[in-house]
Amino acid sequence: MDPETKRLLEENLALTKETNHLMKKIVSAQRWGRVFHVLYWVLIIGASVGAYYFIQPYLQLVLGNYDAIMKGLDNVQKTTSSLPDSSSINSILDKLRQGQ
């Protein structure tokens, strides 16, 4: 084997080792990136569930108050619809005045 071919083979071997080393680093970085990406989403979902768990009693209280207010407004609407309108009140007052 001539010295030029031997030098080229050694250079090729060195480049291959360097490439292999860099590829291992890239694969390792991708693996860690995937792990941190999963941990990121687990943290976001966990924080959301935890926040809902702690806010749930207050949310139920607000929704209960909202329902009570709506029922109260329905009762007021029913009460005002059952009252006589102003024209019938005026006719009743007119009848009372005429009777005097």
FILUMTOR-181823 format. One record per residue: x, y, z of N, C-alpha, C in turn. Coordinates in pm, 1 decimal. Example, Ala and Ser with C-alpha at 12.3 -4.5 7.8 and 13.67 -1.06 7.14 Angstrom:
<rs>
<nxx->1319.0&nyy->-569.0&nzz->780.0&caxx->1230.0&cayy->-450.0&cazz->780.0&cxx->1320.0&cyy->-330.0&czz->780.0>;
<nxx->1285.0&nyy->-225.0&nzz->708.0&caxx->1367.0&cayy->-106.0&cazz->714.0&cxx->1290.0&cyy->3.0&czz->787.0>;
</rs>
This chain:
<rs>
<nxx->86.3&nyy->-116.5&nzz->0.0&caxx->0.0&cayy->0.0&cazz->0.0&cxx->90.9&cyy->122.6&czz->0.0>;
<nxx->64.1&nyy->210.5&nzz->-91.2&caxx->149.5&cayy->327.6&cazz->-102.5&cxx->114.6&cyy->427.9&czz->8.7>;
<nxx->206.1&nyy->517.3&nzz->40.1&caxx->185.9&cayy->611.3&cazz->150.9&cxx->68.4&cyy->707.2&czz->128.0>;
<nxx->40.6&nyy->741.8&nzz->5.6&caxx->-70.7&cayy->834.3&cazz->-22.6&cxx->-204.8&cyy->769.1&czz->10.1>;
<nxx->-221.7&nyy->643.6&nzz->-27.0&caxx->-345.6&cayy->570.8&cazz->1.3&cxx->-361.3&cyy->551.4&czz->150.9>;
<nxx->-249.8&nyy->518.3&nzz->218.1&caxx->-253.8&cayy->499.6&cazz->362.5&cxx->-294.0&cyy->630.1&czz->431.9>;
<nxx->-239.9&nyy->742.2&nzz->387.3&caxx->-273.1&cayy->871.9&cazz->446.3&cxx->-421.0&cyy->903.7&czz->424.5>;
<nxx->-471.3&nyy->875.2&nzz->305.3&caxx->-613.0&cayy->900.3&cazz->275.8&cxx->-703.6&cyy->812.5&czz->361.5>;
<nxx->-665.4&nyy->686.7&nzz->381.1&caxx->-744.9&cayy->597.3&cazz->465.3&cxx->-745.8&cyy->644.8&czz->610.3>;
<nxx->-634.1&nyy->688.3&nzz->660.9&caxx->-626.3&cayy->738.8&cazz->799.0&cxx->-708.7&cyy->866.9&czz->814.4>;
<nxx->-701.2&nyy->953.7&nzz->713.2&caxx->-780.4&cayy->1077.1&cazz->716.2&cxx->-930.9&cyy->1044.1&czz->711.4>;
<nxx->-964.4&nyy->945.8&nzz->626.6&caxx->-1102.8&cayy->902.5&cazz->617.0&cxx->-1149.1&cyy->842.0&czz->750.4>;
<nxx->-1065.9&nyy->764.7&nzz->814.9&caxx->-1098.1&cayy->705.3&cazz->944.1&cxx->-1118.9&cyy->813.8&czz->1049.8>;
<nxx->-1034.6&nyy->914.3&nzz->1049.8&caxx->-1047.3&cayy->1023.3&cazz->1147.1&cxx->-1177.3&cyy->1100.2&czz->1123.7>;
<nxx->-1208.5&nyy->1128.7&nzz->997.7&caxx->-1334.0&cayy->1198.6&cazz->967.2&cxx->-1455.2&cyy->1114.4&czz->1003.7>;
<nxx->-1446.9&nyy->983.9&nzz->980.1&caxx->-1557.4&cayy->894.5&cazz->1014.4&cxx->-1577.8&cyy->891.3&czz->1165.8>;
<nxx->-1470.4&nyy->885.4&nzz->1242.0&caxx->-1481.6&cayy->887.0&cazz->1388.3&cxx->-1543.3&cyy->1018.3&czz->1436.6>;
<nxx->-1501.0&nyy->1129.1&nzz->1377.8&caxx->-1555.6&cayy->1259.7&cazz->1415.8&cxx->-1704.9&cyy->1268.1&czz->1380.4>;
<nxx->-1738.8&nyy->1218.6&nzz->1262.9&caxx->-1879.2&cayy->1218.8&cazz->1220.4&cxx->-1962.9&cyy->1131.8&czz->1313.2>;
<nxx->-1910.2&nyy->1015.3&nzz->1349.0&caxx->-1980.6&cayy->925.5&cazz->1439.6&cxx->-2001.3&cyy->992.1&czz->1576.3>;
<nxx->-1899.6&nyy->1060.2&nzz->1624.2&caxx->-1909.2&cayy->1130.3&cazz->1752.5&cxx->-2016.8&cyy->1239.7&czz->1746.1>;
<nxx->-2018.3&nyy->1317.2&nzz->1636.6&caxx->-2119.0&cayy->1421.8&cazz->1621.4&cxx->-2259.5&cyy->1364.1&czz->1608.1>;
<nxx->-2274.0&nyy->1253.3&nzz->1537.7&caxx->-2405.4&cayy->1190.3&cazz->1522.4&cxx->-2457.8&cyy->1139.9&czz->1657.3>;
<nxx->-2368.9&nyy->1084.8&nzz->1739.1&caxx->-2409.6&cayy->1041.3&cazz->1873.3&cxx->-2457.3&cyy->1160.1&czz->1956.4>;
<nxx->-2389.7&nyy->1274.0&nzz->1944.2&caxx->-2432.3&cayy->1394.7&cazz->2015.5&cxx->-2568.8&cyy->1441.6&czz->1966.8>;
<nxx->-2591.6&nyy->1436.5&nzz->1836.3&caxx->-2719.3&cayy->1479.5&cazz->1779.1&cxx->-2832.4&cyy->1389.5&czz->1828.3>;
<nxx->-2809.1&nyy->1258.7&nzz->1827.7&caxx->-2911.5&cayy->1164.3&cazz->1874.8&cxx->-2939.9&cyy->1187.4&czz->2023.0>;
<nxx->-2835.2&nyy->1209.6&nzz->2099.7&caxx->-2853.9&cayy->1235.8&cazz->2242.6&cxx->-2931.4&cyy->1365.4&czz->2265.6>;
<nxx->-2900.9&nyy->1468.1&nzz->2189.2&caxx->-2971.8&cayy->1595.8&cazz->2203.0&cxx->-3119.3&cyy->1580.0&czz->2164.7>;
<nxx->-3146.1&nyy->1501.9&nzz->2059.6&caxx->-3285.8&cayy->1478.4&cazz->2020.9&cxx->-3360.3&cyy->1402.9&czz->2130.3>;
<nxx->-3295.5&nyy->1305.1&nzz->2189.3&caxx->-3358.3&cayy->1227.0&cazz->2295.3&cxx->-3392.4&cyy->1316.7&czz->2414.7>;
<nxx->-3295.5&nyy->1398.8&nzz->2457.5&caxx->-3321.3&cayy->1490.1&cazz->2569.8&cxx->-3427.4&cyy->1593.3&czz->2534.5>;
<nxx->-3426.5&nyy->1639.8&nzz->2409.8&caxx->-3528.9&cayy->1734.3&cazz->2366.1&cxx->-3667.0&cyy->1672.8&czz->2373.1>;
<nxx->-3679.2&nyy->1547.5&nzz->2332.9&caxx->-3808.0&cayy->1477.1&cazz->2339.7&cxx->-3852.4&cyy->1460.7&czz->2485.8>;
<nxx->-3759.2&nyy->1425.7&nzz->2573.4&caxx->-3792.6&cayy->1409.2&cazz->2715.8&cxx->-3840.4&cyy->1541.6&czz->2774.0>;
<nxx->-3769.8&nyy->1649.9&nzz->2746.2&caxx->-3809.4&cayy->1779.4&cazz->2800.5&cxx->-3940.8&cyy->1828.2&czz->2739.3>;
<nxx->-3965.7&nyy->1794.2&nzz->2615.3&caxx->-4092.3&cayy->1832.1&cazz->2551.6&cxx->-4209.7&cyy->1761.3&czz->2619.4>;
<nxx->-4192.9&nyy->1633.3&nzz->2649.1&caxx->-4297.5&cayy->1558.5&cazz->2719.5&cxx->-4316.3&cyy->1615.0&czz->2859.9>;
<nxx->-4207.1&nyy->1642.3&nzz->2930.9&caxx->-4217.3&cayy->1701.0&cazz->3065.2&cxx->-4285.1&cyy->1837.6&czz->3061.6>;
<nxx->-4260.8&nyy->1914.7&nzz->2958.5&caxx->-4323.7&cayy->2045.6&cazz->2941.6&cxx->-4475.2&cyy->2031.5&czz->2935.9>;
<nxx->-4523.6&nyy->1938.7&nzz->2852.6&caxx->-4668.5&cayy->1921.4&cazz->2838.9&cxx->-4729.7&cyy->1858.9&czz->2963.2>;
<nxx->-4657.0&nyy->1769.7&nzz->3028.4&caxx->-4707.7&cayy->1712.4&cazz->3153.6&cxx->-4722.1&cyy->1822.2&czz->3258.3>;
<nxx->-4626.7&nyy->1912.4&nzz->3263.2&caxx->-4632.5&cayy->2023.7&cazz->3357.7&cxx->-4749.9&cyy->2116.5&czz->3326.7>;
<nxx->-4771.7&nyy->2148.6&nzz->3200.6&caxx->-4882.7&cayy->2237.1&cazz->3163.2&cxx->-5016.5&cyy->2171.6&czz->3195.5>;
<nxx->-5033.5&nyy->2045.5&nzz->3158.6&caxx->-5160.0&cayy->1976.0&cazz->3184.1&cxx->-5180.5&cyy->1957.7&czz->3334.3>;
<nxx->-5074.9&nyy->1923.2&nzz->3405.8&caxx->-5084.7&cayy->1906.2&cazz->3551.0&cxx->-5120.7&cyy->2036.2&czz->3620.9>;
<nxx->-5060.9&nyy->2146.7&nzz->3576.8&caxx->-5093.4&cayy->2276.4&cazz->3636.8&cxx->-5238.5&cyy->2314.2&czz->3608.7>;
<nxx->-5287.0&nyy->2282.6&nzz->3489.2&caxx->-5426.4&cayy->2313.4&cazz->3455.3&cxx->-5522.5&cyy->2232.8&czz->3541.7>;
<nxx->-5495.8&nyy->2104.8&nzz->3557.0&caxx->-5582.1&cayy->2019.9&cazz->3639.9&cxx->-5575.2&cyy->2065.7&czz->3785.5>;
<nxx->-5455.9&nyy->2097.5&nzz->3833.6&caxx->-5441.2&cayy->2145.3&cazz->3971.0&cxx->-5513.0&cyy->2277.2&czz->3993.6>;
<nxx->-5504.1&nyy->2366.9&nzz->3898.0&caxx->-5573.3&cayy->2495.6&cazz->3911.3&cxx->-5723.7&cyy->2474.4&czz->3913.9>;
<nxx->-5773.8&nyy->2385.4&nzz->3828.8&caxx->-5917.8&cayy->2357.5&cazz->3829.1&cxx->-5958.5&cyy->2294.8&czz->3961.7>;
<nxx->-5876.4&nyy->2207.1&nzz->4017.2&caxx->-5906.6&cayy->2142.6&cazz->4144.4&cxx->-5920.1&cyy->2246.3&czz->4255.8>;
<nxx->-5831.5&nyy->2345.7&nzz->4258.1&caxx->-5836.6&cayy->2446.4&cazz->4362.9&cxx->-5942.4&cyy->2552.5&czz->4337.5>;
<nxx->-5975.3&nyy->2579.5&nzz->4212.7&caxx->-6073.3&cayy->2682.6&cazz->4178.4&cxx->-6215.5&cyy->2627.6&czz->4175.9>;
<nxx->-6231.1&nyy->2497.1&nzz->4168.4&caxx->-6362.5&cayy->2434.8&cazz->4154.2&cxx->-6462.4&cyy->2478.2&czz->4261.1>;
<nxx->-6428.8&nyy->2483.8&nzz->4391.3&caxx->-6529.2&cayy->2527.6&cazz->4489.3&cxx->-6577.2&cyy->2670.6&czz->4464.1>;
<nxx->-6487.1&nyy->2758.7&nzz->4428.3&caxx->-6525.4&cayy->2897.1&cazz->4401.9&cxx->-6610.6&cyy->2906.0&czz->4275.3>;
<nxx->-6574.9&nyy->2825.2&nzz->4176.5&caxx->-6650.9&cayy->2822.7&cazz->4052.8&cxx->-6792.6&cyy->2771.8&czz->4076.9>;
<nxx->-6806.2&nyy->2668.9&nzz->4158.8&caxx->-6938.9&cayy->2618.2&cazz->4191.9&cxx->-7019.0&cyy->2722.5&czz->4269.0>;
<nxx->-6953.8&nyy->2797.2&nzz->4357.9&caxx->-7021.5&cayy->2902.8&cazz->4432.3&cxx->-7073.5&cyy->3010.6&czz->4338.0>;
<nxx->-6992.0&nyy->3051.2&nzz->4244.3&caxx->-7032.7&cayy->3153.9&cazz->4147.9&cxx->-7148.2&cyy->3103.3&czz->4061.6>;
<nxx->-7137.7&nyy->2978.5&nzz->4014.9&caxx->-7245.3&cayy->2923.1&cazz->3933.5&cxx->-7374.3&cyy->2907.9&czz->4013.6>;
<nxx->-7363.4&nyy->2872.0&nzz->4141.9&caxx->-7481.3&cayy->2863.8&cazz->4227.9&cxx->-7546.2&cyy->3000.1&czz->4246.0>;
<nxx->-7464.6&nyy->3101.9&nzz->4266.8&caxx->-7517.5&cayy->3237.8&cazz->4280.0&cxx->-7583.6&cyy->3283.6&czz->4150.3>;
<nxx->-7524.1&nyy->3249.6&nzz->4039.4&caxx->-7581.4&cayy->3285.7&cazz->3909.5&cxx->-7718.3&cyy->3220.0&czz->3892.0>;
<nxx->-7728.4&nyy->3092.8&nzz->3927.4&caxx->-7857.7&cayy->3023.6&cazz->3917.3&cxx->-7961.2&cyy->3087.6&czz->4008.8>;
<nxx->-7920.3&nyy->3124.1&nzz->4129.7&caxx->-8013.8&cayy->3187.1&cazz->4223.7&cxx->-8061.8&cyy->3321.4&czz->4169.4>;
<nxx->-7972.5&nyy->3398.4&nzz->4111.9&caxx->-8010.8&cayy->3528.3&cazz->4055.0&cxx->-8107.1&cyy->3508.8&czz->3938.5>;
<nxx->-8080.5&nyy->3410.7&nzz->3854.0&caxx->-8169.7&cayy->3384.2&cazz->3740.6&cxx->-8308.3&cyy->3341.4&czz->3788.7>;
<nxx->-8313.2&nyy->3258.3&nzz->3892.0&caxx->-8442.5&cayy->3216.6&cazz->3946.4&cxx->-8515.3&cyy->3336.2&czz->4007.1>;
<nxx->-8441.9&nyy->3422.8&nzz->4075.2&caxx->-8502.1&cayy->3544.0&cazz->4131.0&cxx->-8557.7&cyy->3633.7&czz->4022.5>;
<nxx->-8484.6&nyy->3649.2&nzz->3914.0&caxx->-8533.4&cayy->3731.6&cazz->3802.4&cxx->-8656.5&cyy->3669.7&czz->3738.1>;
<nxx->-8659.1&nyy->3537.2&nzz->3729.4&caxx->-8778.9&cayy->3470.7&cazz->3676.2&cxx->-8898.7&cyy->3495.4&czz->3766.7>;
<nxx->-8876.3&nyy->3490.6&nzz->3898.5&caxx->-8985.5&cayy->3516.9&cazz->3992.8&cxx->-9035.3&cyy->3660.4&czz->3980.8>;
<nxx->-8943.3&nyy->3754.2&nzz->3965.1&caxx->-8983.1&cayy->3895.1&cazz->3948.9&cxx->-9063.0&cyy->3910.5&czz->3820.5>;
<nxx->-9020.5&nyy->3846.0&nzz->3714.8&caxx->-9091.4&cayy->3855.6&cazz->3586.8&cxx->-9231.8&cyy->3795.7&czz->3599.3>;
<nxx->-9243.5&nyy->3682.7&nzz->3666.8&caxx->-9374.7&cayy->3621.8&cazz->3686.3&cxx->-9464.4&cyy->3712.3&czz->3770.5>;
<nxx->-9405.5&nyy->3774.0&nzz->3873.1&caxx->-9482.9&cayy->3861.3&cazz->3961.0&cxx->-9531.3&cyy->3984.6&czz->3886.2>;
<nxx->-9445.2&nyy->4045.4&nzz->3807.8&caxx->-9485.4&cayy->4165.8&cazz->3733.7&cxx->-9586.0&cyy->4132.8&czz->3624.6>;
<nxx->-9579.6&nyy->4012.5&nzz->3569.0&caxx->-9677.3&cayy->3977.1&cazz->3465.6&cxx->-9813.8&cyy->3948.7&czz->3527.3>;
<nxx->-9815.8&nyy->3908.9&nzz->3654.2&caxx->-9944.3&cayy->3881.1&cazz->3718.3&cxx->-10010.0&cyy->4008.3&czz->3772.9>;
<nxx->-9933.5&nyy->4117.0&nzz->3786.3&caxx->-9991.7&cayy->4243.6&cazz->3832.4&cxx->-10076.9&cyy->4304.6&czz->3721.2>;
<nxx->-10184.6&nyy->4374.6&nzz->3759.8&caxx->-10265.0&cayy->4440.4&cazz->3656.8&cxx->-10186.6&cyy->4556.4&czz->3595.1>;
<nxx->-10212.0&nyy->4580.4&nzz->3468.4&caxx->-10141.5&cayy->4690.2&cazz->3402.6&cxx->-10201.1&cyy->4824.1&czz->3444.8>;
<nxx->-10137.5&nyy->4930.9&nzz->3406.5&caxx->-10177.5&cayy->5063.8&cazz->3454.1&cxx->-10315.4&cyy->5103.8&czz->3403.0>;
<nxx->-10357.2&nyy->5056.8&nzz->3287.4&caxx->-10489.1&cayy->5094.3&cazz->3235.6&cxx->-10599.3&cyy->5031.3&czz->3320.0>;
<nxx->-10578.7&nyy->4908.5&nzz->3365.4&caxx->-10681.2&cayy->4846.6&cazz->3450.1&cxx->-10682.3&cyy->4911.8&czz->3587.5>;
<nxx->-10569.6&nyy->4956.2&nzz->3638.1&caxx->-10566.1&cayy->5027.5&cazz->3766.7&cxx->-10640.3&cyy->5160.1&czz->3753.7>;
<nxx->-10617.1&nyy->5229.3&nzz->3642.9&caxx->-10687.8&cayy->5357.1&cazz->3621.4&cxx->-10838.2&cyy->5335.8&czz->3610.3>;
<nxx->-10880.3&nyy->5228.0&nzz->3544.6&caxx->-11024.5&cayy->5202.8&cazz->3533.3&cxx->-11084.2&cyy->5169.8&czz->3669.3>;
<nxx->-11009.6&nyy->5097.7&nzz->3751.5&caxx->-11059.1&cayy->5067.8&cazz->3887.0&cxx->-11070.7&cyy->5196.0&czz->3968.3>;
<nxx->-10969.3&nyy->5283.6&nzz->3957.6&caxx->-10974.0&cayy->5410.5&cazz->4030.8&cxx->-11089.5&cyy->5498.4&czz->3980.9>;
<nxx->-11113.9&nyy->5497.4&nzz->3850.2&caxx->-11223.0&cayy->5575.9&cazz->3794.9&cxx->-11358.0&cyy->5524.3&czz->3849.0>;
<nxx->-11372.4&nyy->5394.8&nzz->3857.0&caxx->-11495.2&cayy->5335.6&cazz->3909.2&cxx->-11514.0&cyy->5373.6&czz->4055.7>;
<nxx->-11405.1&nyy->5374.3&nzz->4130.3&caxx->-11414.7&cayy->5412.0&cazz->4272.3&cxx->-11452.6&cyy->5559.3&czz->4286.8>;
<nxx->-11397.4&nyy->5643.3&nzz->4200.4&caxx->-11429.4&cayy->5787.9&cazz->4207.9&cxx->-11575.7&cyy->5812.8&czz->4171.8>;
<nxx->-11623.1&nyy->5740.2&nzz->4073.8&caxx->-11761.4&cayy->5758.0&cazz->4030.5&cxx->-11859.0&cyy->5710.9&czz->4139.5>;
<nxx->-11818.8&nyy->5610.4&nzz->4212.3&caxx->-11904.5&cayy->5560.3&cazz->4318.1&cxx->-11914.4&cyy->5656.3&czz->4435.1>;
<nxx->-11823.2&nyy->5747.4&nzz->4451.0&caxx->-11826.8&cayy->5839.4&cazz->4563.9&cxx->-11915.4&cyy->5952.0&czz->4540.5>;
</rs>
